[in-house]
Amino acid sequence: MKISLIYPPLIFPYKNQIVYSHCIGLRSLSSFLKMSGKHEINFIDALMLGFSNVEKYANGFLVGLETSEIVAKIPPDTELIGISAPFSLLAPIVHDIIDAIKVQLPHTKLVMGGVYPSTQPHFALTSKADMIVVGEGESALKEISDGKDPSTIPGVYTRNSAEREFFPSAQMVEDLDSLPFPDYSIPMMDEYFKLSPRNVRGRTASIHTSRGCPFHCEFCSIHPVYGRKWRGRSAKGVIEEIRYLASRHSINQLEIEDDNFTLKRSRTIEILEGIIDLNESGINLSWRTPNGIRIDTLDEEVIALIQKSNCSSITLALEHGDQEMIGIMDKNLDLDKAFNIIRLLIKYGIPNITLFLIVGYPGETKERFENSLKYLNKVRMLGGNISVCVNIAQPYPGTKLLARCRAEGYIVNRDFDNFLVRRDMTSSRHFVTVVTPDFDEQEVLRRKQFLEGIFSST
């Protein structure tokens, strides 16, 4: 079967934040479909191919191919089209692309997957896509491409499903080692390695080593996509991919994109020891965890290996410096232990430590915010190169936080999560969408600025 896979243009709030995506999810689908030998894949990364095309969009910038250019890159004899919607705020962009494709290729089956249809299937089903996939795409897309009736495939829904209340997810891949590496043969692959998704230049590759999360943080939207069961690739498989990247593509920097890279201690140790061995063989590789890791999965032995394996930067999912707020978030983290882990990271000389923080979270009273400031000042006094990434609380689609905020009347704009209506939101990180008796919009922005100022002055 001839299949076209499309990654859409992306929206950025500022020009200096425009970066590539390494399209790991779509590349995983590409290599998985190719594995059978029955499918020919046409990979269209509209962001990469149109990277120089930067247009004003609402209060941000849209980067990528024009819609007409995307459609022109789909061969007329294509039998199946898959389009990714990796962020809900891209909903109007993806709907517009689908509309244009259906004008040109009205009889070609088109399926939409990604975060948007997984968390907002009712909205996604208003598009002209023939099908959407809720959850992981590999098993579902394989069955679609094999010609199976969509109504019999778990996680696949058509417009006839629009009245459903619940949308169970597609079948998860239980054994991640059964998947091939993400497709490294796509057009312009070498260009991706020149710029990381965090604007770090150099021979950088993004990799995933695990999926899923067994925790219950109220604000997290990972579960509709990857489920609550954590699944990790074997350490051997991870090291094989790293070795391949270093030897075949001269990669010297890794961005490990996992939400739970260090969850299984024995696997973590084996991967770190494998990186140490590779470096001792002359590869000279560094790595970082930009999506954050759980602090309570670390201990001194693991931290010593993190240092020895040439970790250049580690991001910790701290979220708040008040223990009661941690409880409200259902974060399940002991701040005393977190403090000790940060101390050990500094002791072992990890070059860069970033703390994820959230402000404007329902329940963040003035007292709890001040408690957080006291805790963070203690952290700052430890020394080391510590920075913070301060996020404004967002009740993302598919989260328990959204349900609570709606029930308690905390949502500023009732259409805030309907991006088909709200085309003005280019980055949820810069918008206040929750207001409670404890803070208004200006107070949230003040708190964010104050937290950023504490660490910028060190």
C-alpha positions as CSV (number, residue, x, y, z in Angstrom):
1,M,0.0,0.0,0.0
2,K,1.2,3.5,-0.8
3,I,0.9,5.6,2.4
4,S,1.7,9.3,3.0
5,L,2.5,10.3,6.6
6,I,2.2,14.0,7.4
7,Y,3.7,16.1,10.2
8,P,2.0,19.5,10.2
9,P,3.4,23.0,10.4
10,L,3.9,24.2,14.0
11,I,2.9,27.4,15.9
12,F,5.6,29.2,17.9
13,P,5.0,32.2,20.2
14,Y,8.4,33.9,19.4
15,K,10.7,33.8,16.4
16,N,13.7,32.9,18.6
17,Q,11.9,29.8,19.7
18,I,11.4,28.3,16.3
19,V,13.0,24.8,16.2
20,Y,12.7,21.5,14.4
21,S,10.7,18.5,15.7
22,H,12.5,15.2,15.4
23,C,9.1,13.6,14.7
24,I,9.8,10.5,16.8
25,G,6.2,9.4,16.9
26,L,5.6,9.6,13.2
27,R,9.0,8.2,12.4
28,S,8.1,5.2,14.6
29,L,5.0,4.6,12.6
30,S,6.9,4.9,9.4
31,S,9.5,2.3,10.3
32,F,6.8,0.0,11.8
33,L,4.8,0.0,8.6
34,K,7.9,-0.5,6.5
35,M,8.8,-3.5,8.6
36,S,6.2,-5.7,6.9
37,G,7.6,-5.0,3.5
38,K,4.1,-4.4,2.2
39,H,4.0,-0.6,2.3
40,E,5.7,2.3,0.6
41,I,5.9,5.4,2.8
42,N,6.0,9.0,1.6
43,F,7.1,11.0,4.6
44,I,6.1,14.7,4.6
45,D,7.4,16.8,7.5
46,A,5.8,20.2,6.7
47,L,7.7,21.9,9.4
48,M,11.2,20.8,8.2
49,L,10.4,21.2,4.5
50,G,9.0,24.7,5.0
51,F,11.3,25.8,7.9
52,S,12.1,29.1,6.2
53,N,8.4,29.9,5.7
54,V,7.6,31.9,8.8
55,E,4.2,33.7,8.8
56,K,2.4,35.8,11.4
57,Y,-0.3,33.8,13.1
58,A,-2.6,35.4,15.7
59,N,-0.1,36.5,18.4
60,G,2.6,34.1,17.3
61,F,4.1,32.5,14.1
62,L,3.2,29.6,11.9
63,V,6.2,27.8,10.5
64,G,6.1,25.2,7.6
65,L,4.8,24.5,4.2
66,E,1.7,26.2,2.9
67,T,-1.3,23.9,2.8
68,S,-1.3,23.8,-1.0
69,E,2.4,22.7,-0.9
70,I,1.6,19.9,1.5
71,V,-1.2,18.6,-0.7
72,A,1.0,18.8,-3.7
73,K,3.5,16.5,-2.1
74,I,0.9,13.7,-1.8
75,P,1.2,11.4,-4.8
76,P,-2.2,11.0,-6.6
77,D,-2.0,7.2,-6.2
78,T,-1.7,7.4,-2.4
79,E,-4.0,4.8,-0.8
80,L,-3.9,6.0,2.8
81,I,-2.9,9.3,4.4
82,G,-2.0,9.6,8.1
83,I,-1.7,13.1,9.6
84,S,-0.3,13.8,13.0
85,A,-1.8,16.4,15.4
86,P,0.9,16.5,18.1
87,F,-0.6,19.4,20.0
88,S,-4.3,20.4,20.6
89,L,-3.6,24.0,19.7
90,L,-2.8,22.8,16.2
91,A,-6.4,21.6,15.7
92,P,-7.4,24.4,13.3
93,I,-4.2,24.0,11.2
94,V,-4.7,20.2,10.9
95,H,-8.5,20.6,10.1
96,D,-7.6,23.1,7.3
97,I,-5.0,20.7,5.9
98,I,-7.5,17.8,5.9
99,D,-10.1,20.0,4.2
100,A,-7.6,20.8,1.4
101,I,-6.6,17.2,1.0
102,K,-10.2,16.0,0.7
103,V,-10.8,18.5,-2.1
104,Q,-7.8,17.1,-4.0
105,L,-8.1,13.5,-3.0
106,P,-11.7,13.0,-1.9
107,H,-11.7,9.2,-2.1
108,T,-8.3,8.6,-0.3
109,K,-8.8,7.3,3.2
110,L,-7.4,9.7,5.8
111,V,-6.7,9.0,9.5
112,M,-5.7,11.6,12.1
113,G,-3.6,10.6,15.2
114,G,-1.7,12.2,18.0
115,V,-2.3,14.1,21.2
116,Y,-5.3,16.2,19.8
117,P,-7.6,13.3,18.8
118,S,-6.5,11.3,21.8
119,T,-7.5,13.9,24.3
120,Q,-10.3,15.6,22.3
121,P,-11.9,13.0,20.1
122,H,-15.2,14.8,19.9
123,F,-13.6,17.9,18.4
124,A,-11.3,15.8,16.1
125,L,-14.4,13.9,14.7
126,T,-15.7,17.2,13.4
127,S,-12.9,17.3,10.9
128,K,-13.2,15.6,7.5
129,A,-10.8,12.8,8.5
130,D,-12.3,9.4,7.7
131,M,-10.9,8.1,11.0
132,I,-9.1,9.1,14.1
133,V,-6.9,7.1,16.4
134,V,-7.0,7.5,20.2
135,G,-3.8,6.4,21.9
136,E,-0.7,4.8,20.4
137,G,-0.8,4.5,16.6
138,E,1.3,1.5,15.6
139,S,-1.2,-1.4,16.1
140,A,-4.2,0.7,14.9
141,L,-2.5,2.0,11.8
142,K,-1.2,-1.4,10.8
143,E,-4.7,-2.9,11.0
144,I,-6.1,0.0,9.0
145,S,-3.4,-0.4,6.3
146,D,-4.1,-4.1,6.2
147,G,-7.7,-3.3,5.2
148,K,-9.5,-4.3,8.4
149,D,-12.9,-2.8,9.0
150,P,-12.2,0.4,11.1
151,S,-15.3,-0.3,13.3
152,T,-13.6,-3.4,14.6
153,I,-10.2,-1.9,15.4
154,P,-9.7,-0.8,19.1
155,G,-9.0,2.9,19.4
156,V,-10.2,3.8,15.8
157,Y,-13.3,6.0,15.5
158,T,-15.2,7.4,12.5
159,R,-17.7,10.3,12.4
160,N,-20.4,7.7,13.2
161,S,-18.8,7.5,16.7
162,A,-19.3,11.2,17.4
163,E,-22.1,10.6,19.9
164,R,-20.0,8.3,22.1
165,E,-19.3,9.3,25.6
166,F,-16.1,7.3,26.0
167,F,-13.3,6.5,23.5
168,P,-11.2,3.6,24.7
169,S,-7.6,3.7,23.5
170,A,-6.0,1.7,20.8
171,Q,-4.0,-1.4,21.7
172,M,-0.7,-0.5,23.3
173,V,2.6,-2.0,22.2
174,E,3.5,-4.1,25.2
175,D,7.0,-5.0,24.1
176,L,8.8,-1.9,22.9
177,D,11.7,-4.0,21.7
178,S,9.5,-5.4,19.1
179,L,9.4,-2.0,17.4
180,P,12.2,-1.1,15.0
181,F,14.1,2.2,15.5
182,P,12.3,5.3,14.4
183,D,12.8,5.8,10.6
184,Y,16.3,7.2,10.0
185,S,15.9,7.0,6.2
186,I,13.4,9.8,5.9
187,P,14.3,12.7,3.6
188,M,16.7,15.3,5.0
189,M,17.4,13.2,8.1
190,D,20.8,14.7,8.5
191,E,19.3,18.2,8.8
192,Y,17.4,17.2,11.9
193,F,20.7,16.4,13.7
194,K,21.9,19.9,13.3
195,L,19.4,21.5,15.6
196,S,17.7,19.9,18.6
197,P,14.0,20.6,19.5
198,R,15.5,22.8,22.3
199,N,17.5,25.0,20.0
200,V,20.8,23.4,20.9
201,R,23.1,23.3,17.9
202,G,25.4,20.3,17.3
203,R,25.0,16.7,16.2
204,T,21.9,16.1,18.4
205,A,19.4,13.3,18.3
206,S,16.1,12.9,20.3
207,I,15.2,9.4,21.5
208,H,12.5,7.6,23.4
209,T,13.3,4.7,25.7
210,S,9.9,4.2,27.4
211,R,6.2,5.0,27.2
212,G,3.4,5.3,29.7
213,C,3.2,6.6,33.3
214,P,1.8,4.7,36.4
215,F,1.5,8.0,38.5
216,H,-1.6,10.1,38.9
217,C,-0.5,13.8,38.7
218,E,-3.7,15.8,38.4
219,F,-2.3,18.1,35.7
220,C,-0.7,15.5,33.4
221,S,-2.2,14.6,30.0
222,I,0.1,11.7,29.1
223,H,-2.4,8.9,29.9
224,P,-4.9,9.3,27.0
225,V,-1.9,8.9,24.6
226,Y,0.4,6.4,26.3
227,G,-1.7,4.9,29.1
228,R,-0.9,4.2,32.8
229,K,1.2,1.2,32.3
230,W,4.9,2.0,32.0
231,R,6.8,0.1,29.4
232,G,10.5,0.4,28.8
233,R,12.8,-0.7,26.0
234,S,15.5,-3.0,27.2
235,A,18.8,-1.3,28.1
236,K,20.5,-3.4,25.4
237,G,18.0,-2.1,22.7
238,V,18.6,1.5,23.9
239,I,22.4,1.2,23.8
240,E,22.1,-0.4,20.3
241,E,20.3,2.7,19.0
242,I,22.7,5.1,20.7
243,R,25.6,3.2,19.2
244,Y,23.9,3.3,15.8
245,L,23.4,7.1,16.1
246,A,27.0,7.7,17.1
247,S,28.6,5.5,14.5
248,R,26.3,6.1,11.5
249,H,25.3,9.7,12.1
250,S,28.2,11.1,14.2
251,I,25.8,12.1,17.0
252,N,27.5,13.5,20.1
253,Q,24.5,14.8,22.0
254,L,21.3,12.9,23.1
255,E,18.0,14.4,24.2
256,I,16.1,11.6,26.1
257,E,12.5,12.6,25.6
258,D,11.0,10.1,28.1
259,D,8.5,11.2,30.8
260,N,9.9,8.4,33.0
261,F,13.4,7.5,31.8
262,T,14.7,6.5,35.3
263,L,11.6,4.7,36.6
264,K,13.1,1.2,36.6
265,R,16.4,1.5,38.6
266,S,18.1,-1.6,37.2
267,R,17.4,-0.6,33.6
268,T,18.6,3.0,34.3
269,I,21.9,1.7,35.7
270,E,22.4,-0.6,32.8
271,I,21.8,2.2,30.3
272,L,24.1,4.6,32.1
273,E,26.8,1.9,32.3
274,G,26.3,1.3,28.6
275,I,26.8,5.0,27.8
276,I,30.0,5.0,29.9
277,D,31.3,2.0,28.0
278,L,30.6,3.7,24.7
279,N,32.3,6.9,25.8
280,E,35.3,4.9,27.0
281,S,35.5,3.4,23.5
282,G,36.0,6.9,22.1
283,I,32.5,8.0,21.1
284,N,32.5,11.1,23.4
285,L,28.7,11.4,23.9
286,S,26.8,13.7,26.3
287,W,23.1,13.5,27.1
288,R,20.3,15.4,28.8
289,T,16.6,14.9,29.9
290,P,14.7,18.0,28.8
291,N,11.2,16.6,29.6
292,G,12.1,16.0,33.2
293,I,12.5,12.9,35.4
294,R,11.0,11.9,38.7
295,I,13.2,13.0,41.5
296,D,12.3,10.1,43.8
297,T,13.7,7.6,41.2
298,L,17.3,8.9,41.9
299,D,19.8,8.0,44.6
300,E,23.5,8.5,45.1
301,E,24.6,5.4,43.2
302,V,22.5,6.4,40.2
303,I,23.6,10.1,40.4
304,A,27.3,9.0,40.4
305,L,26.6,7.1,37.2
306,I,24.7,10.0,35.7
307,Q,27.9,12.1,36.3
308,K,30.2,9.5,35.0
309,S,28.1,8.9,31.8
310,N,28.6,12.6,30.9
311,C,25.2,14.1,31.6
312,S,25.3,17.7,30.4
313,S,21.9,18.8,31.8
314,I,19.2,17.2,34.0
315,T,15.7,18.5,34.4
316,L,13.7,17.6,37.5
317,A,9.9,17.5,37.7
318,L,9.7,19.3,41.1
319,E,6.6,21.4,40.3
320,H,6.3,23.2,43.6
321,G,8.1,23.9,46.9
322,D,5.2,23.5,49.3
323,Q,4.3,20.0,50.5
324,E,0.6,20.7,50.7
325,M,0.6,21.9,47.1
326,I,2.4,18.7,46.1
327,G,-0.4,16.8,47.7
328,I,-3.1,18.9,45.9
329,M,-1.4,18.1,42.6
330,D,-1.4,14.4,43.5
331,K,2.3,14.5,42.8
332,N,3.4,12.0,45.5
333,L,6.8,13.6,46.1
334,D,8.7,14.1,49.4
335,L,10.2,17.6,49.2
336,D,12.9,16.7,51.9
337,K,14.1,13.8,49.7
338,A,13.9,16.1,46.6
339,F,16.2,18.6,48.4
340,N,18.7,15.9,49.2
341,I,18.7,14.7,45.6
342,I,19.4,18.2,44.3
343,R,22.2,18.5,46.8
344,L,23.7,15.2,45.5
345,L,23.4,16.4,41.9
346,I,25.4,19.5,42.8
347,K,27.9,17.5,44.9
348,Y,28.6,15.3,41.8
349,G,29.0,18.3,39.6
350,I,26.1,17.9,37.2
351,P,26.8,20.9,35.0
352,N,23.2,22.1,34.6
353,I,20.1,21.5,36.7
354,T,16.7,22.7,35.7
355,L,13.6,22.6,37.9
356,F,10.1,22.4,36.5
357,L,7.7,24.6,38.5
358,I,4.0,25.4,38.3
359,V,2.4,28.6,39.4
360,G,-1.3,29.6,39.5
361,Y,-2.4,26.1,40.4
362,P,-5.8,25.8,42.1
363,G,-5.1,25.7,45.9
364,E,-1.9,27.9,45.7
365,T,-2.7,30.3,48.5
366,K,-0.4,33.2,49.3
367,E,0.9,31.2,52.2
368,R,1.7,28.1,50.1
369,F,3.4,30.3,47.5
370,E,5.5,31.9,50.1
371,N,6.4,28.5,51.5
372,S,7.5,27.5,48.1
373,L,9.7,30.6,47.9
374,K,11.4,29.6,51.2
375,Y,12.1,26.1,49.9
376,L,13.4,27.4,46.6
377,N,15.7,29.9,48.3
378,K,17.1,27.0,50.4
379,V,17.7,25.1,47.1
380,R,19.4,28.2,45.6
381,M,21.7,28.4,48.6
382,L,23.1,24.9,47.7
383,G,25.0,26.5,44.9
384,G,25.5,24.8,41.5
385,N,24.1,25.9,38.2
386,I,20.4,25.7,38.9
387,S,17.7,27.3,36.7
388,V,13.9,27.1,36.6
389,C,11.3,26.5,34.0
390,V,8.2,28.1,35.4
391,N,4.9,27.0,33.8
392,I,1.5,28.6,34.4
393,A,-1.0,25.9,35.5
394,Q,-3.0,24.7,32.5
395,P,-6.0,22.3,32.8
396,Y,-5.1,20.5,29.6
397,P,-7.6,18.4,27.7
398,G,-7.8,14.8,29.1
399,T,-6.6,15.8,32.7
400,K,-8.3,15.5,36.0
401,L,-7.4,19.1,36.6
402,L,-9.6,20.2,33.8
403,A,-12.6,18.4,35.3
404,R,-12.0,20.0,38.7
405,C,-11.5,23.5,37.3
406,R,-14.7,23.2,35.3
407,A,-16.6,21.9,38.4
408,E,-15.3,24.7,40.6
409,G,-15.8,27.5,38.1
410,Y,-12.1,28.3,37.8
411,I,-11.9,28.5,34.0
412,V,-11.5,32.1,32.7
413,N,-12.7,31.4,29.2
414,R,-15.1,28.5,28.8
415,D,-13.8,27.9,25.3
416,F,-10.2,28.0,26.3
417,D,-9.6,24.3,25.3
418,N,-11.6,24.6,22.0
419,F,-8.7,25.6,19.7
420,L,-11.1,25.5,16.7
421,V,-12.6,28.6,18.2
422,R,-9.6,30.1,20.0
423,R,-7.1,30.5,17.3
424,D,-5.3,33.1,19.4
425,M,-3.5,30.8,21.7
426,T,-0.1,30.1,20.4
427,S,1.5,28.7,23.6
428,S,-0.4,27.7,26.7
429,R,2.8,28.4,28.7
430,H,2.1,32.2,28.4
431,F,-1.6,32.2,29.1
432,V,-3.5,32.3,32.4
433,T,-6.6,30.2,32.0
434,V,-7.3,29.5,35.7
435,V,-8.4,32.1,38.2
436,T,-9.4,31.3,41.8
437,P,-10.2,33.2,45.0
438,D,-6.5,33.0,45.8
439,F,-5.2,34.8,42.7
440,D,-6.2,36.7,39.6
441,E,-4.4,36.8,36.2
442,Q,-2.0,39.6,37.2
443,E,-1.0,37.8,40.4
444,V,-0.2,34.6,38.5
445,L,2.0,36.5,36.1
446,R,3.7,38.3,39.1
447,R,4.4,34.9,40.8
448,K,5.9,33.5,37.6
449,Q,8.1,36.5,37.2
450,F,9.2,36.4,40.8
451,L,10.2,32.7,40.6
452,E,12.2,33.3,37.5
453,G,13.9,36.3,39.1
454,I,15.1,34.3,42.1
455,F,17.3,32.1,40.0
456,S,18.3,34.5,37.2
457,S,20.1,36.6,39.8
458,T,22.4,33.8,40.9
